[in-house]
Amino acid sequence: MASFISCRFQFSFVRTSKFRPFISCSSVQSNNIKVIINGAAKEIGRAAVLAVTKNRGMELAGAVDTYHVGEDIGLVCDMTEPLEIPIMNDLTMVLASISQSRDMAVVVDFTDSSTVYDNVKQATAFGMNSVVHVPRLNLETVAALSQLCDKASMGCIVAPTLSIGSILLQQAAIQASFQYNNVEIVESRANSADFPSQDAIQIANNLSNLGQLYNKEDISTDVKARGQVLGEDGVRVHSLVLPGLPSSTSVHFSGPGEVYTINHVISGVQCLMPGLILSIRKVVRLKNLVYGLEKFL
């Protein structure tokens, strides 16, 4: 059983209304995976805090965000009891305190594509693995992260989606693509966002380069109402935005006399938590970067 130092952040207030953090430590023993949530005050971050605290074999060790700084993350998540873990806006300070435990630790990153590389670099420097779920993360950054993880022999999972249902939809779409010559993706969201979504882009990428050319009848049309063509294989995507709609992604295939539709609906971020917990359990065994949660299903 591994021994480590359990640290608690506390604050002393001075007349300037600024707080000064100090760390008190005591020796305890545990085999739990320590989890630090970066982006903890976001909706998905709060859901992750609840999921981690409810799962055996792991424990919340830190919460990082630029909002609600100094507030107890348990209270921010509307838990009945405080977790005695304040939200910090200094990732380095949190990593340094947790690294004293010399136990397995994972940093979950829900931040922004512009900060991911530096965040993972810091985590690897402190001997911690990372799970990254950040929208619009370009492949150049993923390649740089892969080189970083290879050099440091540290694990990292970059998950464009944490939804197991979304991954199953993608896998079913790949199987169906060999049987049909026409395919279109229709997605719906309640709020305006960057479209096509990451899910639609991922599905289109999966269907490309499979030796198929879709929608040959109008592949070259530039009529905007026909949607956007992703890639060079004719996969079209349409995005629908209406308040009150749940987030959904549908892939429509058609052949002579039939239409085959695969649909996936997300009603809340809670559906991402099984994928997150699986990623945390898997990443501690890795020594390199793995792109896509589907590698573990």
C-alpha positions as CSV (number, residue, x, y, z in Angstrom):
1,M,0.0,0.0,0.0
2,A,1.5,3.3,-1.0
3,S,2.0,6.1,1.5
4,F,1.6,9.8,0.6
5,I,1.1,13.2,2.1
6,S,-2.5,14.4,2.2
7,C,-2.6,18.2,1.8
8,R,-5.4,20.6,2.6
9,F,-5.5,24.1,1.3
10,Q,-6.5,26.8,3.7
11,F,-6.7,30.6,3.5
12,S,-5.7,33.4,5.8
13,F,-7.4,36.7,5.1
14,V,-5.7,40.0,5.5
15,R,-7.0,43.6,5.5
16,T,-6.5,43.9,1.8
17,S,-9.2,41.2,1.3
18,K,-6.7,39.1,-0.5
19,F,-6.1,35.5,0.6
20,R,-2.8,33.8,1.2
21,P,-2.9,30.0,0.7
22,F,-0.9,27.7,2.8
23,I,-0.8,23.9,2.8
24,S,-0.9,21.7,5.8
25,C,0.1,18.0,5.3
26,S,-0.3,14.8,7.2
27,S,0.8,11.3,6.4
28,V,-2.0,8.8,5.3
29,Q,-2.2,5.7,3.2
30,S,-4.3,5.0,0.1
31,N,-4.3,3.2,-3.2
32,N,-6.8,5.6,-4.8
33,I,-6.2,7.5,-8.0
34,K,-5.8,11.2,-7.2
35,V,-7.9,13.3,-9.7
36,I,-7.4,17.0,-10.3
37,I,-10.2,18.6,-12.4
38,N,-9.0,21.6,-14.4
39,G,-12.0,23.5,-15.4
40,A,-13.9,22.4,-12.3
41,A,-16.4,25.3,-12.2
42,K,-17.8,24.5,-15.7
43,E,-20.9,22.4,-16.0
44,I,-18.9,19.4,-17.2
45,G,-16.4,20.0,-14.5
46,R,-19.0,20.0,-11.7
47,A,-20.4,16.8,-13.1
48,A,-16.9,15.3,-13.1
49,V,-16.4,16.3,-9.4
50,L,-19.6,14.4,-8.5
51,A,-18.7,11.4,-10.6
52,V,-15.2,11.1,-9.2
53,T,-16.4,11.4,-5.6
54,K,-18.9,8.6,-6.1
55,N,-16.6,6.1,-7.8
56,R,-14.5,3.7,-5.8
57,G,-10.7,3.6,-6.3
58,M,-10.4,7.3,-7.0
59,E,-10.7,10.5,-5.1
60,L,-10.9,14.2,-5.9
61,A,-7.6,15.8,-5.0
62,G,-7.8,19.3,-6.5
63,A,-10.0,21.7,-8.4
64,V,-8.7,24.4,-10.7
65,D,-10.6,27.2,-12.4
66,T,-10.6,31.0,-12.8
67,Y,-14.2,31.2,-11.4
68,H,-15.3,30.8,-7.8
69,V,-11.7,30.9,-6.7
70,G,-11.4,30.1,-3.0
71,E,-14.8,28.6,-2.8
72,D,-15.2,25.0,-1.7
73,I,-15.8,22.8,-4.8
74,G,-18.3,20.6,-3.0
75,L,-20.5,23.6,-2.2
76,V,-20.1,24.9,-5.8
77,C,-21.4,21.5,-7.0
78,D,-24.4,21.8,-4.6
79,M,-23.2,18.9,-2.5
80,T,-24.7,18.7,1.0
81,E,-21.3,18.7,2.7
82,P,-18.2,20.7,1.7
83,L,-15.3,18.7,0.4
84,E,-12.7,21.0,2.0
85,I,-11.1,21.5,-1.4
86,P,-11.1,25.1,-2.5
87,I,-11.0,26.0,-6.2
88,M,-7.6,27.3,-7.1
89,N,-6.6,29.3,-10.1
90,D,-2.9,28.1,-10.0
91,L,-2.5,24.7,-11.6
92,T,1.2,24.6,-10.7
93,M,0.5,25.0,-7.0
94,V,-2.1,22.2,-7.0
95,L,0.2,19.9,-8.9
96,A,3.1,20.6,-6.6
97,S,1.0,19.8,-3.5
98,I,-0.4,16.6,-4.9
99,S,3.0,15.4,-6.2
100,Q,4.2,15.0,-2.7
101,S,2.0,11.9,-2.3
102,R,4.0,10.0,-4.9
103,D,0.7,8.2,-5.7
104,M,-1.1,7.7,-9.0
105,A,-2.6,11.0,-10.2
106,V,-4.6,12.1,-13.2
107,V,-5.3,15.7,-14.4
108,V,-8.6,16.0,-16.2
109,D,-8.5,19.0,-18.6
110,F,-11.7,20.7,-19.6
111,T,-10.1,24.1,-20.4
112,D,-9.2,25.5,-23.8
113,S,-7.3,24.4,-26.8
114,S,-4.8,27.2,-26.3
115,T,-3.8,26.0,-22.9
116,V,-3.9,22.3,-23.2
117,Y,-0.3,21.8,-24.3
118,D,1.1,23.7,-21.3
119,N,-1.3,22.0,-18.9
120,V,-0.3,18.5,-20.0
121,K,3.4,19.6,-20.0
122,Q,3.1,20.7,-16.4
123,A,1.3,17.4,-15.4
124,T,4.0,15.3,-17.0
125,A,6.7,17.3,-15.2
126,F,5.1,16.4,-11.9
127,G,4.7,12.7,-12.9
128,M,1.0,12.8,-13.6
129,N,-1.1,11.4,-16.4
130,S,-3.7,13.5,-18.3
131,V,-7.2,13.1,-19.7
132,V,-8.0,15.8,-22.2
133,H,-11.6,16.6,-23.4
134,V,-11.3,20.0,-25.1
135,P,-13.3,21.1,-28.1
136,R,-11.5,22.2,-31.3
137,L,-8.2,20.7,-30.4
138,N,-6.2,20.6,-33.7
139,L,-4.1,17.7,-34.8
140,E,-0.9,19.7,-34.6
141,T,-1.4,20.1,-30.9
142,V,-2.2,16.4,-30.6
143,A,1.0,15.5,-32.4
144,A,3.0,17.8,-30.1
145,L,1.4,16.2,-27.1
146,S,2.2,12.8,-28.4
147,Q,5.9,13.6,-28.7
148,L,5.8,15.1,-25.2
149,C,4.2,12.0,-23.7
150,D,6.6,9.6,-25.5
151,K,9.6,11.5,-24.3
152,A,8.3,11.6,-20.7
153,S,6.9,8.0,-20.8
154,M,3.6,9.4,-19.4
155,G,0.1,8.5,-20.3
156,C,-2.5,10.9,-21.9
157,I,-5.9,10.2,-23.4
158,V,-7.2,12.9,-25.8
159,A,-10.9,12.2,-26.1
160,P,-12.8,14.3,-28.7
161,T,-15.9,12.8,-27.2
162,L,-16.4,11.1,-23.8
163,S,-19.9,9.9,-24.8
164,I,-19.9,6.1,-25.2
165,G,-23.1,6.4,-27.1
166,S,-21.5,8.7,-29.6
167,I,-18.6,6.3,-30.1
168,L,-21.0,3.4,-30.7
169,L,-22.8,5.6,-33.3
170,Q,-19.6,6.2,-35.1
171,Q,-18.7,2.6,-35.1
172,A,-22.1,1.6,-36.5
173,A,-21.8,4.3,-39.1
174,I,-18.5,2.9,-40.3
175,Q,-20.1,-0.5,-40.7
176,A,-23.1,0.9,-42.6
177,S,-20.9,2.9,-44.9
178,F,-19.8,-0.2,-46.8
179,Q,-23.4,-0.9,-47.7
180,Y,-24.8,2.4,-48.8
181,N,-23.7,5.1,-51.3
182,N,-25.6,8.0,-49.9
183,V,-25.1,9.5,-46.4
184,E,-25.8,12.8,-44.7
185,I,-25.3,13.9,-41.1
186,V,-27.9,16.0,-39.3
187,E,-27.2,17.5,-35.9
188,S,-29.2,19.6,-33.6
189,R,-28.3,21.9,-30.7
190,A,-30.2,24.2,-28.4
191,N,-27.7,27.0,-28.7
192,S,-25.5,28.5,-31.3
193,A,-22.0,27.1,-31.4
194,D,-19.2,26.4,-33.8
195,F,-20.6,24.2,-36.6
196,P,-20.1,21.5,-37.7
197,S,-19.7,20.1,-34.2
198,Q,-16.8,18.0,-33.2
199,D,-19.0,14.9,-33.3
200,A,-20.0,15.6,-36.9
201,I,-16.4,16.2,-37.9
202,Q,-15.3,13.0,-36.3
203,I,-18.1,11.0,-38.0
204,A,-17.2,12.5,-41.4
205,N,-13.5,11.7,-40.8
206,N,-14.3,8.1,-39.9
207,L,-16.4,7.7,-43.1
208,S,-13.7,9.2,-45.3
209,N,-10.9,7.3,-46.9
210,L,-12.8,4.0,-46.8
211,G,-12.9,3.7,-50.6
212,Q,-16.5,5.1,-50.8
213,L,-17.7,8.2,-52.7
214,Y,-21.0,9.3,-51.3
215,N,-23.9,11.3,-52.8
216,K,-22.5,11.2,-56.3
217,E,-25.6,12.8,-57.8
218,D,-24.9,16.2,-56.2
219,I,-21.4,16.0,-54.8
220,S,-20.3,19.1,-56.6
221,T,-23.3,21.3,-55.8
222,D,-22.6,24.6,-54.1
223,V,-26.2,25.2,-53.0
224,K,-25.9,26.2,-49.3
225,A,-29.2,24.5,-48.3
226,R,-27.6,21.2,-49.2
227,G,-25.3,21.5,-46.2
228,Q,-21.5,21.5,-45.9
229,V,-19.4,18.8,-47.5
230,L,-16.7,17.6,-45.1
231,G,-13.7,16.0,-46.6
232,E,-13.4,14.9,-50.2
233,D,-15.7,11.9,-50.1
234,G,-19.0,13.8,-50.3
235,V,-20.2,13.4,-46.6
236,R,-22.7,16.3,-46.0
237,V,-23.6,17.8,-42.6
238,H,-26.6,19.9,-41.7
239,S,-26.8,21.8,-38.4
240,L,-30.1,22.7,-36.7
241,V,-30.3,25.2,-33.8
242,L,-33.6,25.6,-31.9
243,P,-34.0,26.5,-28.2
244,G,-35.3,23.5,-26.2
245,L,-33.8,20.9,-28.5
246,P,-31.6,18.3,-26.9
247,S,-28.2,17.8,-28.5
248,S,-28.5,15.1,-31.1
249,T,-26.6,13.6,-34.0
250,S,-28.2,11.5,-36.7
251,V,-26.5,9.7,-39.6
252,H,-28.8,8.9,-42.5
253,F,-27.9,6.3,-45.1
254,S,-30.0,5.4,-48.1
255,G,-30.0,2.7,-50.8
256,P,-32.6,1.5,-53.3
257,G,-36.0,1.4,-51.5
258,E,-34.7,2.0,-47.9
259,V,-33.3,4.6,-45.5
260,Y,-31.2,3.5,-42.5
261,T,-30.8,6.1,-39.7
262,I,-28.6,6.0,-36.6
263,N,-29.5,8.5,-34.0
264,H,-27.8,9.6,-30.7
265,V,-29.4,12.1,-28.2
266,I,-27.6,13.8,-25.3
267,S,-29.8,15.3,-22.6
268,G,-27.1,16.3,-20.2
269,V,-23.4,16.2,-19.4
270,Q,-24.0,13.3,-17.0
271,C,-23.8,10.9,-20.1
272,L,-20.1,11.8,-20.4
273,M,-19.2,10.6,-17.0
274,P,-18.9,6.8,-17.6
275,G,-16.5,7.6,-20.4
276,L,-14.5,10.0,-18.2
277,I,-14.3,7.4,-15.4
278,L,-13.1,4.8,-17.9
279,S,-10.5,7.2,-19.2
280,I,-9.2,7.9,-15.7
281,R,-8.8,4.2,-15.0
282,K,-7.1,3.4,-18.3
283,V,-4.7,6.3,-18.5
284,V,-2.8,5.4,-15.4
285,R,-1.5,2.3,-17.2
286,L,-0.3,4.2,-20.3
287,K,3.2,5.4,-21.2
288,N,2.1,7.3,-24.3
289,L,-0.7,9.3,-25.8
290,V,-3.9,7.6,-27.1
291,Y,-6.3,9.6,-29.3
292,G,-9.9,8.6,-28.9
293,L,-11.8,6.8,-26.2
294,E,-13.0,4.2,-28.7
295,K,-9.6,2.5,-28.4
296,F,-10.7,1.1,-25.0
297,L,-14.2,-0.1,-25.9
